[in-house]
């Protein structure tokens, strides 16, 4: 059953790459428009919570199942 673990890890990596690309672009737009409010930071913080939750699921489910299988 290694395929679901690999799929979960792949989806986490894709999520992190998309997060970095989009948030980087948003910070650039935010700075280019010389906004007084750092709205890109709000987006990064909120989306970061979702990314952290995704990482927690990968750690608990994906890695946890491979540990219990080895016993």
C-alpha positions in Angstrom: 0.0 0.0 0.0 2.9 2.4 -0.7 1.0 4.2 -3.5 -1.4 6.2 -1.2 1.5 7.4 0.9 3.4 8.4 -2.2 0.3 10.2 -3.6 -0.2 12.0 -0.3 3.5 13.1 -0.3 3.3 14.2 -3.9 0.2 16.3 -3.3 1.9 18.0 -0.4 4.9 18.9 -2.5 2.6 20.3 -5.3 0.7 22.3 -2.7 3.9 23.8 -1.3 5.3 24.7 -4.7 2.0 26.3 -5.8 1.9 28.1 -2.4 5.4 29.5 -2.9 4.8 30.6 -6.5 1.4 32.3 -5.8 2.5 34.0 -2.6 5.7 35.2 -4.2 3.7 36.7 -7.0 1.2 38.3 -4.6 4.1 39.8 -2.6 5.5 41.2 -5.8 2.2 42.7 -6.8 1.7 44.1 -3.3 5.1 45.8 -3.4 4.8 47.0 -7.0 1.5 48.8 -6.2 3.2 50.4 -3.2 0.2 49.5 -1.0 0.1 50.8 2.5 -1.4 47.6 3.7 0.4 44.2 3.4 -2.6 42.2 2.1 -0.3 39.6 0.6 0.9 38.7 4.1 -2.7 38.0 5.2 -3.1 35.6 2.2 0.2 33.9 3.0 -0.7 33.5 6.6 -4.2 32.1 5.9 -3.0 29.8 3.1 0.0 28.8 5.3 -2.4 27.4 7.9 -4.0 25.2 5.2 -0.5 24.1 4.1 0.5 23.3 7.6 -2.7 21.2 8.1 -1.9 19.3 4.9 1.6 18.7 6.2 0.2 17.4 9.5 -2.1 15.0 7.7 0.9 13.7 5.6 3.0 13.3 8.8 0.3 11.5 10.8 -1.4 9.4 8.1 1.3 9.0 5.5 4.3 8.4 7.7 2.4 6.8 10.6 1.0 4.0 8.4 4.5 3.1 7.2 5.8 2.9 10.8 3.0 0.7 12.0 3.4 -1.6 9.0 7.0 -2.3 9.9 6.1 -3.8 13.3 
